[in-house]
């Protein structure tokens, strides 16, 4: 399939983020590009650096701006503030202990569901045997 020049321009001009978020709520992240005041913070000068490169924070909320730009509400502990950040401005920080809470929770949920399904199947077989 060959694209026309107009289609190529539309694709390259798009700022739509991926369908699934790169980060999850509660995840620790680090700023890789300075967060500057775009005019939405009235207490700082326009274009002032609000959060320096290397600052760590935690994702509090994930939202969308204009339904195409994902904004992560990140609480920066040392700065004591919460700011909205784009995916390109953040990177994940691995936990020091290497423990992945989400993977552990998913494993427990799968195990629990399998156990409940087995109990339900056994109950159905028992009830089926009583009907005869």
Backbone as XML, in Angstrom:
<?xml version="1.0"?>
<chain id="A" units="angstrom">
  <residue number="1" name="UNK">
    <atom name="N" x="0.849" y="-1.174" z="0.000"/>
    <atom name="CA" x="0.000" y="0.000" z="0.000"/>
    <atom name="C" x="0.896" y="1.239" z="0.000"/>
  </residue>
  <residue number="2" name="UNK">
    <atom name="N" x="0.675" y="2.117" z="-0.949"/>
    <atom name="CA" x="1.483" y="3.314" z="-1.053"/>
    <atom name="C" x="0.677" y="4.512" z="-0.563"/>
  </residue>
  <residue number="3" name="UNK">
    <atom name="N" x="1.305" y="5.379" z="0.218"/>
    <atom name="CA" x="0.638" y="6.544" z="0.776"/>
    <atom name="C" x="0.891" y="7.772" z="-0.089"/>
  </residue>
  <residue number="4" name="UNK">
    <atom name="N" x="-0.104" y="8.638" z="-0.163"/>
    <atom name="CA" x="0.066" y="9.897" z="-0.877"/>
    <atom name="C" x="0.815" y="10.870" z="0.031"/>
  </residue>
  <residue number="5" name="UNK">
    <atom name="N" x="1.320" y="11.959" z="-0.530"/>
    <atom name="CA" x="2.045" y="12.959" z="0.250"/>
    <atom name="C" x="1.161" y="13.556" z="1.345"/>
  </residue>
  <residue number="6" name="UNK">
    <atom name="N" x="-0.122" y="13.782" z="1.044"/>
    <atom name="CA" x="-1.050" y="14.334" z="2.040"/>
    <atom name="C" x="-1.208" y="13.368" z="3.210"/>
  </residue>
  <residue number="7" name="UNK">
    <atom name="N" x="-1.288" y="12.060" z="2.932"/>
    <atom name="CA" x="-1.429" y="11.072" z="3.998"/>
    <atom name="C" x="-0.170" y="11.008" z="4.852"/>
  </residue>
  <residue number="8" name="UNK">
    <atom name="N" x="0.987" y="11.109" z="4.228"/>
    <atom name="CA" x="2.242" y="11.092" z="4.972"/>
    <atom name="C" x="2.317" y="12.303" z="5.890"/>
  </residue>
  <residue number="9" name="UNK">
    <atom name="N" x="1.923" y="13.475" z="5.402"/>
    <atom name="CA" x="1.933" y="14.673" z="6.229"/>
    <atom name="C" x="0.992" y="14.547" z="7.416"/>
  </residue>
  <residue number="10" name="UNK">
    <atom name="N" x="-0.166" y="13.929" z="7.204"/>
    <atom name="CA" x="-1.114" y="13.741" z="8.304"/>
    <atom name="C" x="-0.530" y="12.805" z="9.364"/>
  </residue>
  <residue number="11" name="UNK">
    <atom name="N" x="0.120" y="11.749" z="8.918"/>
    <atom name="CA" x="0.671" y="10.778" z="9.856"/>
    <atom name="C" x="1.782" y="11.408" z="10.682"/>
  </residue>
  <residue number="12" name="UNK">
    <atom name="N" x="2.706" y="12.106" z="10.043"/>
    <atom name="CA" x="3.838" y="12.668" z="10.762"/>
    <atom name="C" x="3.422" y="13.829" z="11.668"/>
  </residue>
  <residue number="13" name="UNK">
    <atom name="N" x="2.339" y="14.508" z="11.348"/>
    <atom name="CA" x="1.890" y="15.636" z="12.164"/>
    <atom name="C" x="1.085" y="15.189" z="13.377"/>
  </residue>
  <residue number="14" name="UNK">
    <atom name="N" x="0.691" y="13.922" z="13.417"/>
    <atom name="CA" x="-0.131" y="13.430" z="14.510"/>
    <atom name="C" x="0.683" y="13.327" z="15.789"/>
  </residue>
  <residue number="15" name="UNK">
    <atom name="N" x="0.070" y="13.719" z="16.902"/>
    <atom name="CA" x="0.717" y="13.583" z="18.201"/>
    <atom name="C" x="-0.038" y="12.583" z="19.070"/>
  </residue>
  <residue number="16" name="UNK">
    <atom name="N" x="-0.815" y="11.719" z="18.460"/>
    <atom name="CA" x="-1.597" y="10.742" z="19.211"/>
    <atom name="C" x="-0.673" y="9.741" z="19.896"/>
  </residue>
  <residue number="17" name="UNK">
    <atom name="N" x="-0.894" y="9.523" z="21.183"/>
    <atom name="CA" x="-0.102" y="8.560" z="21.931"/>
    <atom name="C" x="-0.610" y="7.151" z="21.636"/>
  </residue>
  <residue number="18" name="UNK">
    <atom name="N" x="0.162" y="6.171" z="22.049"/>
    <atom name="CA" x="-0.231" y="4.776" z="21.881"/>
    <atom name="C" x="-1.539" y="4.508" z="22.632"/>
  </residue>
  <residue number="19" name="UNK">
    <atom name="N" x="-2.218" y="3.434" z="22.264"/>
    <atom name="CA" x="-3.511" y="3.118" z="22.871"/>
    <atom name="C" x="-3.359" y="2.806" z="24.360"/>
  </residue>
  <residue number="20" name="UNK">
    <atom name="N" x="-2.377" y="1.981" z="24.702"/>
    <atom name="CA" x="-2.168" y="1.628" z="26.100"/>
    <atom name="C" x="-1.117" y="2.534" z="26.728"/>
  </residue>
  <residue number="21" name="UNK">
    <atom name="N" x="-1.334" y="2.967" z="27.956"/>
    <atom name="CA" x="-0.347" y="3.822" z="28.619"/>
    <atom name="C" x="0.961" y="3.071" z="28.877"/>
  </residue>
  <residue number="22" name="UNK">
    <atom name="N" x="2.073" y="3.774" z="28.843"/>
    <atom name="CA" x="3.377" y="3.180" z="29.136"/>
    <atom name="C" x="3.584" y="3.004" z="30.622"/>
  </residue>
  <residue number="23" name="UNK">
    <atom name="N" x="2.938" y="3.848" z="31.417"/>
    <atom name="CA" x="3.117" y="3.815" z="32.869"/>
    <atom name="C" x="1.775" y="3.537" z="33.528"/>
  </residue>
  <residue number="24" name="UNK">
    <atom name="N" x="1.812" y="3.064" z="34.769"/>
    <atom name="CA" x="0.576" y="2.757" z="35.503"/>
    <atom name="C" x="0.502" y="3.624" z="36.757"/>
  </residue>
  <residue number="25" name="UNK">
    <atom name="N" x="-0.696" y="3.720" z="37.313"/>
    <atom name="CA" x="-0.868" y="4.491" z="38.550"/>
    <atom name="C" x="-0.014" y="3.883" z="39.645"/>
  </residue>
  <residue number="26" name="UNK">
    <atom name="N" x="0.626" y="4.760" z="40.413"/>
    <atom name="CA" x="1.472" y="4.304" z="41.501"/>
    <atom name="C" x="2.890" y="3.980" z="41.083"/>
  </residue>
  <residue number="27" name="UNK">
    <atom name="N" x="3.176" y="3.986" z="39.799"/>
    <atom name="CA" x="4.511" y="3.647" z="39.321"/>
    <atom name="C" x="5.479" y="4.805" z="39.542"/>
  </residue>
  <residue number="28" name="UNK">
    <atom name="N" x="6.690" y="4.466" z="39.901"/>
    <atom name="CA" x="7.736" y="5.472" z="40.101"/>
    <atom name="C" x="8.340" y="5.830" z="38.751"/>
  </residue>
  <residue number="29" name="UNK">
    <atom name="N" x="8.460" y="7.124" z="38.483"/>
    <atom name="CA" x="8.994" y="7.606" z="37.209"/>
    <atom name="C" x="10.044" y="8.678" z="37.459"/>
  </residue>
  <residue number="30" name="UNK">
    <atom name="N" x="10.859" y="8.927" z="36.414"/>
    <atom name="CA" x="11.893" y="9.957" z="36.483"/>
    <atom name="C" x="11.726" y="10.871" z="35.274"/>
  </residue>
  <residue number="31" name="UNK">
    <atom name="N" x="11.969" y="12.152" z="35.466"/>
    <atom name="CA" x="11.857" y="13.139" z="34.397"/>
    <atom name="C" x="13.121" y="13.080" z="33.535"/>
  </residue>
  <residue number="32" name="UNK">
    <atom name="N" x="12.952" y="12.968" z="32.214"/>
    <atom name="CA" x="14.104" y="12.938" z="31.314"/>
    <atom name="C" x="14.211" y="14.214" z="30.475"/>
  </residue>
  <residue number="33" name="UNK">
    <atom name="N" x="13.183" y="15.046" z="30.534"/>
    <atom name="CA" x="13.204" y="16.368" z="29.908"/>
    <atom name="C" x="12.675" y="17.352" z="30.948"/>
  </residue>
  <residue number="34" name="UNK">
    <atom name="N" x="13.243" y="18.535" z="31.040"/>
    <atom name="CA" x="12.759" y="19.463" z="32.069"/>
    <atom name="C" x="11.294" y="19.837" z="31.845"/>
  </residue>
  <residue number="35" name="UNK">
    <atom name="N" x="10.529" y="19.885" z="32.921"/>
    <atom name="CA" x="9.125" y="20.284" z="32.849"/>
    <atom name="C" x="9.087" y="21.798" z="33.000"/>
  </residue>
  <residue number="36" name="UNK">
    <atom name="N" x="8.628" y="22.468" z="31.954"/>
    <atom name="CA" x="8.594" y="23.932" z="31.945"/>
    <atom name="C" x="7.166" y="24.423" z="32.122"/>
  </residue>
  <residue number="37" name="UNK">
    <atom name="N" x="7.044" y="25.641" z="32.628"/>
    <atom name="CA" x="5.742" y="26.266" z="32.810"/>
    <atom name="C" x="5.212" y="26.696" z="31.434"/>
  </residue>
  <residue number="38" name="UNK">
    <atom name="N" x="4.111" y="26.107" z="31.042"/>
    <atom name="CA" x="3.491" y="26.471" z="29.759"/>
    <atom name="C" x="2.487" y="27.610" z="29.924"/>
  </residue>
  <residue number="39" name="UNK">
    <atom name="N" x="2.504" y="28.223" z="31.075"/>
    <atom name="CA" x="1.570" y="29.303" z="31.359"/>
    <atom name="C" x="0.436" y="28.875" z="32.260"/>
  </residue>
  <residue number="40" name="UNK">
    <atom name="N" x="0.340" y="27.577" z="32.546"/>
    <atom name="CA" x="-0.756" y="27.085" z="33.377"/>
    <atom name="C" x="-0.467" y="27.220" z="34.872"/>
  </residue>
  <residue number="41" name="UNK">
    <atom name="N" x="0.769" y="27.516" z="35.241"/>
    <atom name="CA" x="1.122" y="27.714" z="36.642"/>
    <atom name="C" x="1.301" y="29.220" z="36.877"/>
  </residue>
  <residue number="42" name="UNK">
    <atom name="N" x="0.353" y="29.849" z="37.553"/>
    <atom name="CA" x="0.427" y="31.302" z="37.732"/>
    <atom name="C" x="1.481" y="31.762" z="38.734"/>
  </residue>
  <residue number="43" name="UNK">
    <atom name="N" x="2.078" y="30.835" z="39.480"/>
    <atom name="CA" x="3.039" y="31.200" z="40.518"/>
    <atom name="C" x="4.480" y="31.207" z="40.020"/>
  </residue>
  <residue number="44" name="UNK">
    <atom name="N" x="4.689" y="30.789" z="38.787"/>
    <atom name="CA" x="6.032" y="30.769" z="38.207"/>
    <atom name="C" x="6.023" y="31.564" z="36.912"/>
  </residue>
  <residue number="45" name="UNK">
    <atom name="N" x="7.189" y="32.036" z="36.521"/>
    <atom name="CA" x="7.319" y="32.785" z="35.264"/>
    <atom name="C" x="7.075" y="31.847" z="34.082"/>
  </residue>
  <residue number="46" name="UNK">
    <atom name="N" x="6.515" y="32.371" z="33.005"/>
    <atom name="CA" x="6.338" y="31.529" z="31.811"/>
    <atom name="C" x="7.689" y="30.978" z="31.357"/>
  </residue>
  <residue number="47" name="UNK">
    <atom name="N" x="7.698" y="29.713" z="30.970"/>
    <atom name="CA" x="8.868" y="28.992" z="30.490"/>
    <atom name="C" x="9.883" y="28.684" z="31.597"/>
  </residue>
  <residue number="48" name="UNK">
    <atom name="N" x="9.536" y="28.936" z="32.852"/>
    <atom name="CA" x="10.421" y="28.585" z="33.968"/>
    <atom name="C" x="10.436" y="27.070" z="34.131"/>
  </residue>
  <residue number="49" name="UNK">
    <atom name="N" x="11.553" y="26.534" z="34.570"/>
    <atom name="CA" x="11.648" y="25.091" z="34.801"/>
    <atom name="C" x="10.976" y="24.773" z="36.135"/>
  </residue>
  <residue number="50" name="UNK">
    <atom name="N" x="9.926" y="23.960" z="36.069"/>
    <atom name="CA" x="9.179" y="23.568" z="37.262"/>
    <atom name="C" x="9.783" y="22.332" z="37.916"/>
  </residue>
  <residue number="51" name="UNK">
    <atom name="N" x="10.228" y="21.385" z="37.068"/>
    <atom name="CA" x="10.810" y="20.144" z="37.561"/>
    <atom name="C" x="12.073" y="19.871" z="36.750"/>
  </residue>
  <residue number="52" name="UNK">
    <atom name="N" x="13.221" y="19.729" z="37.420"/>
    <atom name="CA" x="14.463" y="19.499" z="36.689"/>
    <atom name="C" x="14.595" y="18.047" z="36.212"/>
  </residue>
  <residue number="53" name="UNK">
    <atom name="N" x="15.480" y="17.850" z="35.267"/>
    <atom name="CA" x="15.775" y="16.507" z="34.775"/>
    <atom name="C" x="16.305" y="15.661" z="35.930"/>
  </residue>
  <residue number="54" name="UNK">
    <atom name="N" x="15.851" y="14.419" z="36.013"/>
    <atom name="CA" x="16.304" y="13.508" z="37.055"/>
    <atom name="C" x="15.410" y="13.442" z="38.267"/>
  </residue>
  <residue number="55" name="UNK">
    <atom name="N" x="14.434" y="14.337" z="38.373"/>
    <atom name="CA" x="13.529" y="14.312" z="39.532"/>
    <atom name="C" x="12.648" y="13.068" z="39.472"/>
  </residue>
  <residue number="56" name="UNK">
    <atom name="N" x="12.405" y="12.474" z="40.641"/>
    <atom name="CA" x="11.575" y="11.278" z="40.741"/>
    <atom name="C" x="10.190" y="11.646" z="41.256"/>
  </residue>
  <residue number="57" name="UNK">
    <atom name="N" x="9.196" y="10.898" z="40.804"/>
    <atom name="CA" x="7.836" y="11.095" z="41.273"/>
    <atom name="C" x="7.027" y="9.834" z="41.069"/>
  </residue>
  <residue number="58" name="UNK">
    <atom name="N" x="5.758" y="9.900" z="41.433"/>
    <atom name="CA" x="4.849" y="8.762" z="41.306"/>
    <atom name="C" x="3.624" y="9.178" z="40.511"/>
  </residue>
  <residue number="59" name="UNK">
    <atom name="N" x="3.184" y="8.304" z="39.604"/>
    <atom name="CA" x="2.009" y="8.578" z="38.784"/>
    <atom name="C" x="0.770" y="8.498" z="39.671"/>
  </residue>
  <residue number="60" name="UNK">
    <atom name="N" x="0.027" y="9.609" z="39.743"/>
    <atom name="CA" x="-1.198" y="9.658" z="40.548"/>
    <atom name="C" x="-2.432" y="9.372" z="39.709"/>
  </residue>
  <residue number="61" name="UNK">
    <atom name="N" x="-2.426" y="9.853" z="38.469"/>
    <atom name="CA" x="-3.609" y="9.755" z="37.617"/>
    <atom name="C" x="-3.162" y="9.769" z="36.161"/>
  </residue>
  <residue number="62" name="UNK">
    <atom name="N" x="-3.943" y="9.137" z="35.312"/>
    <atom name="CA" x="-3.672" y="9.138" z="33.876"/>
    <atom name="C" x="-4.900" y="9.706" z="33.185"/>
  </residue>
  <residue number="63" name="UNK">
    <atom name="N" x="-4.704" y="10.736" z="32.391"/>
    <atom name="CA" x="-5.813" y="11.370" z="31.684"/>
    <atom name="C" x="-5.437" y="11.671" z="30.246"/>
  </residue>
  <residue number="64" name="UNK">
    <atom name="N" x="-6.369" y="12.238" z="29.522"/>
    <atom name="CA" x="-6.147" y="12.593" z="28.129"/>
    <atom name="C" x="-6.455" y="14.061" z="27.924"/>
  </residue>
  <residue number="65" name="UNK">
    <atom name="N" x="-5.695" y="14.686" z="27.040"/>
    <atom name="CA" x="-5.930" y="16.059" z="26.635"/>
    <atom name="C" x="-6.318" y="16.017" z="25.171"/>
  </residue>
  <residue number="66" name="UNK">
    <atom name="N" x="-7.474" y="16.563" z="24.849"/>
    <atom name="CA" x="-8.013" y="16.551" z="23.480"/>
    <atom name="C" x="-8.171" y="15.144" z="22.921"/>
  </residue>
  <residue number="67" name="UNK">
    <atom name="N" x="-8.318" y="14.173" z="23.772"/>
    <atom name="CA" x="-8.556" y="12.770" z="23.440"/>
    <atom name="C" x="-7.441" y="12.126" z="22.624"/>
  </residue>
  <residue number="68" name="UNK">
    <atom name="N" x="-6.291" y="12.760" z="22.504"/>
    <atom name="CA" x="-5.188" y="12.158" z="21.754"/>
    <atom name="C" x="-3.860" y="12.255" z="22.482"/>
  </residue>
  <residue number="69" name="UNK">
    <atom name="N" x="-3.758" y="13.124" z="23.469"/>
    <atom name="CA" x="-2.491" y="13.329" z="24.162"/>
    <atom name="C" x="-2.648" y="12.828" z="25.596"/>
  </residue>
  <residue number="70" name="UNK">
    <atom name="N" x="-1.878" y="11.809" z="25.945"/>
    <atom name="CA" x="-1.967" y="11.252" z="27.290"/>
    <atom name="C" x="-1.155" y="12.129" z="28.241"/>
  </residue>
  <residue number="71" name="UNK">
    <atom name="N" x="-1.771" y="12.473" z="29.356"/>
    <atom name="CA" x="-1.121" y="13.276" z="30.383"/>
    <atom name="C" x="-1.080" y="12.455" z="31.671"/>
  </residue>
  <residue number="72" name="UNK">
    <atom name="N" x="0.105" y="12.348" z="32.233"/>
    <atom name="CA" x="0.292" y="11.656" z="33.501"/>
    <atom name="C" x="0.394" y="12.713" z="34.602"/>
  </residue>
  <residue number="73" name="UNK">
    <atom name="N" x="-0.461" y="12.598" z="35.582"/>
    <atom name="CA" x="-0.390" y="13.483" z="36.742"/>
    <atom name="C" x="0.631" y="12.849" z="37.685"/>
  </residue>
  <residue number="74" name="UNK">
    <atom name="N" x="1.776" y="13.505" z="37.832"/>
    <atom name="CA" x="2.886" y="12.945" z="38.604"/>
    <atom name="C" x="3.132" y="13.806" z="39.835"/>
  </residue>
  <residue number="75" name="UNK">
    <atom name="N" x="3.175" y="13.136" z="40.976"/>
    <atom name="CA" x="3.485" y="13.836" z="42.237"/>
    <atom name="C" x="4.984" y="13.702" z="42.485"/>
  </residue>
  <residue number="76" name="UNK">
    <atom name="N" x="5.656" y="14.846" z="42.518"/>
    <atom name="CA" x="7.089" y="14.881" z="42.772"/>
    <atom name="C" x="7.294" y="15.138" z="44.256"/>
  </residue>
  <residue number="77" name="UNK">
    <atom name="N" x="7.866" y="14.162" z="44.941"/>
    <atom name="CA" x="7.998" y="14.185" z="46.390"/>
    <atom name="C" x="8.884" y="15.344" z="46.853"/>
  </residue>
  <residue number="78" name="UNK">
    <atom name="N" x="10.106" y="15.424" z="46.315"/>
    <atom name="CA" x="11.040" y="16.444" z="46.790"/>
    <atom name="C" x="10.580" y="17.851" z="46.444"/>
  </residue>
  <residue number="79" name="UNK">
    <atom name="N" x="9.944" y="18.024" z="45.287"/>
    <atom name="CA" x="9.451" y="19.339" z="44.892"/>
    <atom name="C" x="8.172" y="19.686" z="45.646"/>
  </residue>
  <residue number="80" name="UNK">
    <atom name="N" x="7.459" y="18.657" z="46.093"/>
    <atom name="CA" x="6.228" y="18.872" z="46.844"/>
    <atom name="C" x="5.054" y="19.307" z="45.992"/>
  </residue>
  <residue number="81" name="UNK">
    <atom name="N" x="5.122" y="19.053" z="44.699"/>
    <atom name="CA" x="4.063" y="19.475" z="43.792"/>
    <atom name="C" x="3.660" y="18.336" z="42.864"/>
  </residue>
  <residue number="82" name="UNK">
    <atom name="N" x="2.517" y="18.517" z="42.233"/>
    <atom name="CA" x="2.037" y="17.575" z="41.231"/>
    <atom name="C" x="1.915" y="18.319" z="39.917"/>
  </residue>
  <residue number="83" name="UNK">
    <atom name="N" x="2.463" y="17.734" z="38.854"/>
    <atom name="CA" x="2.418" y="18.345" z="37.528"/>
    <atom name="C" x="1.993" y="17.322" z="36.504"/>
  </residue>
  <residue number="84" name="UNK">
    <atom name="N" x="1.431" y="17.799" z="35.409"/>
    <atom name="CA" x="1.075" y="16.946" z="34.290"/>
    <atom name="C" x="2.273" y="16.771" z="33.378"/>
  </residue>
  <residue number="85" name="UNK">
    <atom name="N" x="2.532" y="15.529" z="32.958"/>
    <atom name="CA" x="3.691" y="15.222" z="32.118"/>
    <atom name="C" x="3.263" y="14.344" z="30.948"/>
  </residue>
  <residue number="86" name="UNK">
    <atom name="N" x="3.945" y="14.509" z="29.825"/>
    <atom name="CA" x="3.751" y="13.659" z="28.654"/>
    <atom name="C" x="4.618" y="12.415" z="28.778"/>
  </residue>
  <residue number="87" name="UNK">
    <atom name="N" x="4.281" y="11.371" z="28.006"/>
    <atom name="CA" x="5.065" y="10.135" z="28.029"/>
    <atom name="C" x="6.519" y="10.385" z="27.653"/>
  </residue>
  <residue number="88" name="UNK">
    <atom name="N" x="6.754" y="11.257" z="26.691"/>
    <atom name="CA" x="8.109" y="11.518" z="26.211"/>
    <atom name="C" x="8.970" y="12.218" z="27.254"/>
  </residue>
  <residue number="89" name="UNK">
    <atom name="N" x="8.368" y="12.747" z="28.296"/>
    <atom name="CA" x="9.108" y="13.457" z="29.334"/>
    <atom name="C" x="9.471" y="12.557" z="30.511"/>
  </residue>
  <residue number="90" name="UNK">
    <atom name="N" x="9.010" y="11.298" z="30.482"/>
    <atom name="CA" x="9.180" y="10.400" z="31.623"/>
    <atom name="C" x="9.832" y="9.088" z="31.227"/>
  </residue>
  <residue number="91" name="UNK">
    <atom name="N" x="10.442" y="8.448" z="32.219"/>
    <atom name="CA" x="10.898" y="7.073" z="32.063"/>
    <atom name="C" x="10.620" y="6.337" z="33.366"/>
  </residue>
  <residue number="92" name="UNK">
    <atom name="N" x="10.410" y="5.037" z="33.273"/>
    <atom name="CA" x="10.126" y="4.230" z="34.450"/>
    <atom name="C" x="11.388" y="4.047" z="35.277"/>
  </residue>
  <residue number="93" name="UNK">
    <atom name="N" x="11.225" y="4.014" z="36.580"/>
    <atom name="CA" x="12.326" y="3.744" z="37.495"/>
    <atom name="C" x="12.051" y="2.385" z="38.125"/>
  </residue>
  <residue number="94" name="UNK">
    <atom name="N" x="12.989" y="1.469" z="37.942"/>
    <atom name="CA" x="12.829" y="0.146" z="38.538"/>
    <atom name="C" x="12.922" y="0.259" z="40.046"/>
  </residue>
  <residue number="95" name="UNK">
    <atom name="N" x="12.076" y="-0.475" z="40.717"/>
    <atom name="CA" x="12.127" y="-0.482" z="42.176"/>
    <atom name="C" x="13.445" y="-1.092" z="42.643"/>
  </residue>
  <residue number="96" name="UNK">
    <atom name="N" x="13.924" y="-0.623" z="43.753"/>
    <atom name="CA" x="15.208" y="-1.078" z="44.271"/>
    <atom name="C" x="15.170" y="-2.562" z="44.604"/>
  </residue>
  <residue number="97" name="UNK">
    <atom name="N" x="14.053" y="-3.021" z="45.173"/>
    <atom name="CA" x="13.973" y="-4.424" z="45.564"/>
    <atom name="C" x="13.614" y="-5.357" z="44.405"/>
  </residue>
  <residue number="98" name="UNK">
    <atom name="N" x="13.225" y="-4.812" z="43.255"/>
    <atom name="CA" x="12.908" y="-5.631" z="42.091"/>
    <atom name="C" x="11.578" y="-6.346" z="42.188"/>
  </residue>
  <residue number="99" name="UNK">
    <atom name="N" x="10.795" y="-6.039" z="43.190"/>
    <atom name="CA" x="9.504" y="-6.696" z="43.390"/>
    <atom name="C" x="8.455" y="-6.041" z="42.512"/>
  </residue>
  <residue number="100" name="UNK">
    <atom name="N" x="7.799" y="-6.825" z="41.676"/>
    <atom name="CA" x="6.774" y="-6.305" z="40.780"/>
    <atom name="C" x="5.399" y="-6.644" z="41.364"/>
  </residue>
  <residue number="101" name="UNK">
    <atom name="N" x="4.768" y="-5.652" z="41.998"/>
    <atom name="CA" x="3.488" y="-5.872" z="42.660"/>
    <atom name="C" x="2.401" y="-6.289" z="41.673"/>
  </residue>
  <residue number="102" name="UNK">
    <atom name="N" x="2.407" y="-5.688" z="40.488"/>
    <atom name="CA" x="1.369" y="-5.981" z="39.502"/>
    <atom name="C" x="1.462" y="-7.430" z="39.047"/>
  </residue>
  <residue number="103" name="UNK">
    <atom name="N" x="2.657" y="-7.913" z="38.758"/>
    <atom name="CA" x="2.827" y="-9.307" z="38.322"/>
    <atom name="C" x="2.381" y="-10.266" z="39.421"/>
  </residue>
  <residue number="104" name="UNK">
    <atom name="N" x="2.711" y="-9.967" z="40.666"/>
    <atom name="CA" x="2.307" y="-10.817" z="41.787"/>
    <atom name="C" x="0.792" y="-10.826" z="41.954"/>
  </residue>
  <residue number="105" name="UNK">
    <atom name="N" x="0.172" y="-9.654" z="41.815"/>
    <atom name="CA" x="-1.279" y="-9.577" z="41.923"/>
    <atom name="C" x="-1.962" y="-10.363" z="40.819"/>
  </residue>
  <residue number="106" name="UNK">
    <atom name="N" x="-1.473" y="-10.218" z="39.587"/>
    <atom name="CA" x="-2.062" y="-10.953" z="38.467"/>
    <atom name="C" x="-1.924" y="-12.458" z="38.658"/>
  </residue>
  <residue number="107" name="UNK">
    <atom name="N" x="-0.782" y="-12.910" z="39.141"/>
    <atom name="CA" x="-0.591" y="-14.341" z="39.399"/>
    <atom name="C" x="-1.586" y="-14.834" z="40.443"/>
  </residue>
  <residue number="108" name="UNK">
    <atom name="N" x="-1.771" y="-14.047" z="41.521"/>
    <atom name="CA" x="-2.719" y="-14.437" z="42.568"/>
    <atom name="C" x="-4.147" y="-14.489" z="42.019"/>
  </residue>
  <residue number="109" name="UNK">
    <atom name="N" x="-4.514" y="-13.483" z="41.220"/>
    <atom name="CA" x="-5.866" y="-13.447" z="40.648"/>
    <atom name="C" x="-6.111" y="-14.661" z="39.754"/>
  </residue>
  <residue number="110" name="UNK">
    <atom name="N" x="-5.136" y="-14.990" z="38.898"/>
    <atom name="CA" x="-5.286" y="-16.160" z="38.019"/>
    <atom name="C" x="-5.429" y="-17.445" z="38.826"/>
  </residue>
  <residue number="111" name="UNK">
    <atom name="N" x="-4.608" y="-17.579" z="39.860"/>
    <atom name="CA" x="-4.669" y="-18.763" z="40.714"/>
    <atom name="C" x="-6.019" y="-18.838" z="41.423"/>
  </residue>
  <residue number="112" name="UNK">
    <atom name="N" x="-6.490" y="-17.714" z="41.934"/>
    <atom name="CA" x="-7.777" y="-17.657" z="42.629"/>
    <atom name="C" x="-8.930" y="-18.016" z="41.690"/>
  </residue>
  <residue number="113" name="UNK">
    <atom name="N" x="-8.911" y="-17.467" z="40.471"/>
    <atom name="CA" x="-9.966" y="-17.774" z="39.492"/>
    <atom name="C" x="-9.967" y="-19.249" z="39.115"/>
  </residue>
  <residue number="114" name="UNK">
    <atom name="N" x="-8.781" y="-19.830" z="38.927"/>
    <atom name="CA" x="-8.698" y="-21.249" z="38.584"/>
    <atom name="C" x="-9.244" y="-22.106" z="39.716"/>
  </residue>
  <residue number="115" name="UNK">
    <atom name="N" x="-8.921" y="-21.745" z="40.948"/>
    <atom name="CA" x="-9.415" y="-22.483" z="42.116"/>
    <atom name="C" x="-10.940" y="-22.400" z="42.196"/>
  </residue>
  <residue number="116" name="UNK">
    <atom name="N" x="-11.492" y="-21.188" z="41.992"/>
    <atom name="CA" x="-12.949" y="-21.012" z="42.040"/>
    <atom name="C" x="-13.632" y="-21.785" z="40.908"/>
  </residue>
  <residue number="117" name="UNK">
    <atom name="N" x="-13.028" y="-21.787" z="39.725"/>
    <atom name="CA" x="-13.608" y="-22.520" z="38.595"/>
    <atom name="C" x="-13.610" y="-24.020" z="38.874"/>
  </residue>
  <residue number="118" name="UNK">
    <atom name="N" x="-12.529" y="-24.524" z="39.480"/>
    <atom name="CA" x="-12.461" y="-25.949" z="39.817"/>
    <atom name="C" x="-13.509" y="-26.298" z="40.870"/>
  </residue>
  <residue number="119" name="UNK">
    <atom name="N" x="-13.684" y="-25.428" z="41.869"/>
    <atom name="CA" x="-14.709" y="-25.661" z="42.897"/>
    <atom name="C" x="-16.106" y="-25.655" z="42.285"/>
  </residue>
  <residue number="120" name="UNK">
    <atom name="N" x="-16.340" y="-24.728" z="41.362"/>
    <atom name="CA" x="-17.650" y="-24.648" z="40.705"/>
    <atom name="C" x="-17.913" y="-25.885" z="39.852"/>
  </residue>
  <residue number="121" name="UNK">
    <atom name="N" x="-16.885" y="-26.355" z="39.138"/>
    <atom name="CA" x="-17.037" y="-27.562" z="38.319"/>
    <atom name="C" x="-17.313" y="-28.776" z="39.193"/>
  </residue>
  <residue number="122" name="UNK">
    <atom name="N" x="-16.611" y="-28.883" z="40.317"/>
    <atom name="CA" x="-16.834" y="-30.006" z="41.243"/>
    <atom name="C" x="-18.240" y="-29.947" z="41.819"/>
  </residue>
  <residue number="123" name="UNK">
    <atom name="N" x="-18.708" y="-28.743" z="42.150"/>
    <atom name="CA" x="-20.061" y="-28.575" z="42.681"/>
    <atom name="C" x="-21.102" y="-28.968" z="41.638"/>
  </residue>
  <residue number="124" name="UNK">
    <atom name="N" x="-20.876" y="-28.582" z="40.384"/>
    <atom name="CA" x="-21.809" y="-28.927" z="39.305"/>
    <atom name="C" x="-21.857" y="-30.429" z="39.089"/>
  </residue>
  <residue number="125" name="UNK">
    <atom name="N" x="-20.698" y="-31.096" z="39.154"/>
    <atom name="CA" x="-20.664" y="-32.551" z="38.993"/>
    <atom name="C" x="-21.389" y="-33.233" z="40.143"/>
  </residue>
  <residue number="126" name="UNK">
    <atom name="N" x="-21.209" y="-32.710" z="41.352"/>
    <atom name="CA" x="-21.859" y="-33.294" z="42.532"/>
    <atom name="C" x="-23.369" y="-33.160" z="42.411"/>
  </residue>
  <residue number="127" name="UNK">
    <atom name="N" x="-23.839" y="-31.964" z="41.991"/>
    <atom name="CA" x="-25.283" y="-31.736" z="41.821"/>
    <atom name="C" x="-25.842" y="-32.576" z="40.684"/>
  </residue>
  <residue number="128" name="UNK">
    <atom name="N" x="-25.055" y="-32.744" z="39.631"/>
    <atom name="CA" x="-25.477" y="-33.584" z="38.487"/>
    <atom name="C" x="-25.607" y="-35.044" z="38.884"/>
  </residue>
  <residue number="129" name="UNK">
    <atom name="N" x="-24.728" y="-35.509" z="39.736"/>
    <atom name="CA" x="-24.760" y="-36.901" z="40.208"/>
    <atom name="C" x="-25.976" y="-37.129" z="41.101"/>
  </residue>
  <residue number="130" name="UNK">
    <atom name="N" x="-26.403" y="-36.136" z="41.843"/>
    <atom name="CA" x="-27.542" y="-36.272" z="42.748"/>
    <atom name="C" x="-28.869" y="-36.318" z="41.982"/>
  </residue>
  <residue number="131" name="UNK">
    <atom name="N" x="-28.899" y="-35.763" z="40.764"/>
    <atom name="CA" x="-30.128" y="-35.727" z="39.980"/>
    <atom name="C" x="-30.498" y="-37.083" z="39.437"/>
  </residue>
  <residue number="132" name="UNK">
    <atom name="N" x="-29.560" y="-37.993" z="39.321"/>
    <atom name="CA" x="-29.866" y="-39.310" z="38.745"/>
    <atom name="C" x="-30.342" y="-40.229" z="39.752"/>
  </residue>
</chain>
